[in-house]
Amino acid sequence: MLNKPFCKLLMFLCVLFAWLPLVWADNTLSIVYSGNLDGELEPCGCSAEGNLGGIKRRATLLQQLRETTPDLLVISAGGLLSTDGPGDRLKGEYILKGFELLNYDAVGVQWRDLAYGPDFAANAALPWVLSNADTEKGAVPSPFSSDRLISRGKQRVRFFSWLDVADSPLQKMQGQHSLVDASPKKLHAALLRARKDGELTVVSTTLSSKQFAEQIGLDNIDVLIEGAAYEVYGEARRENGALVVQPGSRGMRLGRLDLTLKAGRIADWRHTVLPMPDSIADAPQLQAWYDEYNAKVKADYLQRVAARKKQQSGQSPFVGEAVCQTCHEKQHKIWFDSQHAIAYEDLEDVNKAFDPACIQCHTVGFDQPGGFFDMNVTGHLLGVQCESCHGAGRAHVEAAGSKALPNAGWPKEKICAQCHTQPHSPGFDFDSYWPKIAH
């Protein structure tokens, strides 16, 4: 028979352990953060190494994370859009529509998000935050919130986003283009208020932590999301009291912070990087959005093709591989047996033969005068051909070879780098790739 002191101790321990999950839950917070999607609506399928990310996989992963952690907080440092190609505005429109379906708690503003004007971004139903918008008399009214309060159980998080004035593309333009305020006074005051109100503070910026500390300061900041690194996330670390994290670019991974709080401040943390490989299924609820996007891209491409047909005049500077074959039979045979020769077919296999971002490196001279624009009219320029690497060949042919090709003086590595770039061909190694097409 158990004695009374032991029974009392046992009852006390039972009560204690029964409350532990609640105590733990009240003193923890999980944050999934990301930054710099950089216009990557979907992963590039050119290589296995680059086949990471995409909005459809992100939706699946976030759904899984929210199922296991219902109080999950999801924030983005912004940098969603890109202006690198002719189809990027349309892609940007659908990136914003896609992000609306992901239910982010807060999204920071970067200059690239304003590339098509503030209204382009603001018209999307996203929880944008821009904390240093210029609010002085005569300034353009900001369509973005200066901060955002997010509540999770007993935890309250105040999110801020700092836009670096020095990085503004408007600096080189004449006249007054005041969109942001360089003074950190308002941010300092807001951070202090949040801290006094017992809120956890999170700030995102494109500056490095060192630059931010020097220019703005780290006082009253619990988590700083610094400027993104290329693709790979940085290690979480303490700097002057703030926990600093660094997202990766191109939307290939997500970062997760599991925080242990004590007296409202971060006492400990666990940092995890979550890749998004093709083993993560595409979210079925985003299929209609993706189909609509592809339909718009195809319609836009066909419209451009029709316009090019009307403008088509004169001789093209490109002649096509069949003409090259007449003098370079041996080299042509090597090309014909290579993957370059079927590069356009690869696009057809994945239903991307209408996407300008893909076509440019799978045809000859796309978006150049006289280059490929339609397989019916310019079908002789399908695939990665001789002129993709060596330049337009008509002048060379008409001079019976006495006139050098445009890229004749280029090193082989530079020629390959026209398409074998880090984003699309991260595993490219010249020494191992060149023997496959050496000629």
N, C-alpha and C positions, 0 to 999 in steps of 0.2 A: 504494500500500500504506500502511495506517495505521501510524503509529509507536506504540511501546509506551505512552508517557505518555498519548497520546490515547485508546488502547484502555482503559487503566485508568480514565481519567476517564469514558469512555462507560459502562463497567461500573458505576462508582459511581453515576452518574446513573440508570441503569436500576434498580438496587437501591433507590435513594432514592425514585424515582417509584412503584415497585411497592409500597412501604410507605406511601406518602402516604394512600391511602384508609383504611388501617387506623389510621394516626395520627389522621386526621380523625375517623373513627368513634369512637375512644376519647376524643376531646375535644369531642364535641358531644352535645347532648341536645335532643330535641324534645318539647314539652309542649303538649297541647291542653287548654284550660281553659274553664270556663263557670260561670255562677252565676245563681241566681234564675230558675228556670223559671216560678215564680209560678202554678202550676196550669194552665199552657197545654199540655195534652196534645197538642193539634193546633192549627194556625194558624187564626185566624178568616178565613173566606172572604168576609167582607162587602166587602172592598176589595182591590185589587191591592197597595196599599202595605203592608197588614197581613198579606199572605199569605206570611209567612216563618216558618220554624221547624217545630216538630212533632217528636215522637219518632220517627216512621217515617222522615222525611228525615234526622234526626240519625243514625239507625242506618246509613243508606246512606252518608252522608258519612264517618262514623267508619270504616266498612269500607274505603272508598276510601283514606283517609289511612293506615290500618294496612297496606294492601297496598303502598303506596309507601314507608312508613317503619315497618318491622316493630317497631322498638324504641320506638315512640311511647308516651308516658305520657299518660293521660287522667284528668283530675281535675275535680271539680265543687265549687264553694264552697257548695253546698246551696241552700236556699230553693226546694225543689221543689214544695211544696204551697200551697194557697190555701184560705181560708174565706169567700169572698165570696158564694157562692150555695148554694142548697139541695142541689145535686148535687155539691158539691165534695168531700165525703168519699168518695163512690164514685169520683169522678174521681181523687182522691188515691191510692186503693187501686190503681188501674190505672196511674197514673204510676209508682208504686214497682215494680209488676210489669214495666212496660216498661223501666225503668232496669236492672232485673236482667238484661235481655237485652242491654244495651249494654256490659257488661264494663268498667265504670269501675274505675280503680285505687284511687281514694279519693273520698269524698264528705263534705264538711263538714256540720255541723249548724247550722241557723238556727232561730230561735224559731218561724217558720211551719211548720217540719218537725215541731215538737212540738205543734202545735195540737190534734191529736186524741189526745194523750198520747204519752209516750216509747215505749211498747210498739207503738203503731201503726206508727211508723217502724222501730223496732228489729226487728220481725218480718219485715221485708223483708230479703232476702239481699243487702244492700249493704254496701260497705266504709266504714261511717260512722266519722267521727272527731269527737270532742268533747274538746278538750284541757284545758278548765278545769272539768270536772265536779267537783262537791263530793264529796270522798271522806272528809270528816271523820265521826267517829262519830255515828250517828243520821241521817245523810243518806241519801236514797234512792239505792241502788246504781245507778250508771250502766250502761246496757246497751251503751254505745258505747266504742270504743277511744280511748285518749288520744292516740295518734299512729299512723302507719302507715309502715312502711318499704317502699319500692318499688325494686326492682333492675332496671336496664336495662344489660346488658353489664357493664362495669366501673363504671358510674355507680350510685350509691345515693342515693335521695331520701327524705327524712323529711318527711312531711306532717303539719301541725298545723291545728287549727281553733279559733278563739277566739270564744266566745259572749258578747256584751256584756250584762253584768248589768243595766245601767240600762235596757235595752230590753225587759226581761222583762215579759210581760203578767201575771205572778204578783205583781208588786210592789204592785199595788193591792188584793190579796186579804188578808184577815185570816189570822193564824196564820203558821206557819213553812213556807215552801215552798222549801227550799234545793235547787236543782238544779245551780247553778254557783257557782264560787268566784271572787270578785272579785280576789283576789290573783294577780299574775302570777309569783310566785316559782317555782312548779313548771314553768311554761312556760319561764322563763328558764333553769332548770337543765337541762331537756330539750333546749333549743336549744344550750346550751353543750356538752352531751354529744355531740349529733349533729355539731356542728362539729369537736370533737376527734376523732371517729371518721371524719372525712373525708366526711361526708354533706352533700349539698346540702339546704338547708332551705326549705320552702315553707309559708307560713301564710296561711289564709283568714280573713276577718272581715267583718262588716257595717259596721264602723267605716270612716270615711275614713282615708286614710294619715296625715293630720295628727292626727286623734283618736288613732289607734293609737300613733303616735310619742310623743304626750304622755302617754297613759295606760299604755302597755305598754313602748314602746321598740322600736327596730329592730335592736338588737344581735344578731348571729349569724343574721340572716334574709337569705337570698339572694333569695327571691321573696315579695312580699306581694301577695295578691289582696284588694284593698280592696272596700268595699261597692259594689254594682252601681249603674250609672247607668241612667236610663230608656231601655231598648232599645239605645242606641248604646254601643259599647265606647270606653273612653278610650285615650289614647296611653300606651305603655310609657315609663317614665322612671326615672331613678335618684334615690333619696332617702336620704341618710345611709348609703350603701353597699348598700341594698336596691333590687332592681328591682321597681317597683310597677306592677301592671296592674289594670285595672278592667273587669269584665265588664258586659255589658248585660243588661237584664231581659227577661222573657217568653220566653226560650229561642229567640230569633229568629236568633241568630248564635253562632258559636264563635270563641274566640281561639286563636291558635297562637304559641308562642314557640320559636324555633330558637336555642338557646344555644351559644356557643363558650366552652369552659371552659379555664382555665389554672390549674394547681396546685389544681384542685378548686373554683375560684371562677369566677364569670361574668366573662369578659373582654369579650365582645361578644354582641349579640343581634339577631335580626330578628323583628319583631312583625307578624303578619298577622291580619286579621279575616275570617272566613269566613261569609258569609251563607248562608241555606238557603231559596232561592226554590223555586217549583214546578217549576223545571227539574231539580231533584234528585228522582229517583224515590223513591217510597215503598219501603221495604225489604220484599220479599215474605215474609221470615221473621217479620215482625211482623204479618202480616195476620190470623192466627188470634187473636192477642192483641187486635187492634183490633176484630174482629168480636165477640168475647166482650164487650168493653167496651160496644159499641153495643147488644148484646142486653140487657145488664144495665141500661143507661140507659133503654132502652125499657120493660123490665119494671117498673122503678122508677116511671117516668112513668105507666104504665097502672094501677099500684097506687094512685098518688096520685089519678088520675082517678076510680077506683072509690070511693075514700074521699070525694072531693068530691061525687060524685053522691049518696051517702048523707046527707051533711051539707047538701045544697042545700035551702034553705028561704027563703021570703020573696021579695020583689022585688029584682032586681039594681039597683044604682045606675047601671049602664050600659045604654044603650038600643040602640046599634048605628047604623050609618051610614044605614040606610033611614029611620029616624025623623028624623034630622037633615035628610034630603033634603026632607022635607015643607015646611020653611020656608026652607031654604038651597039651593035648586036650583042656582044659579050656582056656588056654592062646591063643591057636591057633584060637579058635572060636572068641575071642575078636579081634584078628588081622584080621581075615577073613571078619569081618563086618566093618572094619575101612577103611578110605581113603588110608591108607598105602598100602592096598592090591591091589588097582587099580591105583597106582601111574604111572605105565608104560602106562596104557590105557589113562591117562590124556595127556601124551606126544603124543600119536598117534592122539588124538583128535585135537591137534594144529599143527600136522605135524612136530614134533620135535623129533621123535624117532630115529633120526640119528645124533643128535647134542651132542657131548661129554660133553659139558658144562651142558646139561640138564640130560643126561643119568646117570651121576655119582651119582645123588641123587634120582634116580627113579628105580634103580636096585641094585643088591647085588654084591659088589666087582668089580665094573667096573674099568678097568685099573690096577687091581691087579692080581697077578698070580692065575689062576684058577677061576677068577671072571667072571661076565657076559661080553660077547662081541657080541653075536648074538642070536636072539630069537629061531632060529632053533636048534642050538647046546647047548645053555645054557638057554633055555626057562624056566627051573626050577628056575632060579634066577631073574625072572621078578618082578618088584615092590619093595617096601620097606618092606623087610622081617625081620625075627628074627635076622639073621646074619648081617643085615645092622646096627643094634644097638649093638648087643652083641658080634660081631666078628665071625670069621670063626669057625664052629662048629664040623668039622670032628673029631678032636682029642677028644673033649668032648663026642661025640657019641661012638667012638670006645673004650673009657674008661668007658662006661656005666654010664656016668655022674660023675665019680669020679674026673675027671680033669676039673678044672674051665674053663669057657669061657674066651677068651682074655680080654674082657672089664668088667669082673666081679667086679672089684674094683672101677669102674668109678661111680661118682655121676650121677644121672639121667639127670641133667641139662647138663653135659658135653656130654653125649651120644646124646641128642637132638641137641646140638650145632654143631654136625658134618655136619648137613644139614640146620638146622634152623638158618642161619646166618642173619646178618643185611641186606645185599644186597638182599637176596632171600626171607626172611621171616621177614620183619621189624616189623610186628605186633605180632610176637611170644611172648607169655607169658606162661611160664611153668605152673604156677598154674591153668590157665584156659584150657591149651591144654592137660596136663597129664591125667585128668579124662576121656578124650575121649578114651584113650588106656590103662588105668590103668590095670595092670595084675601082 
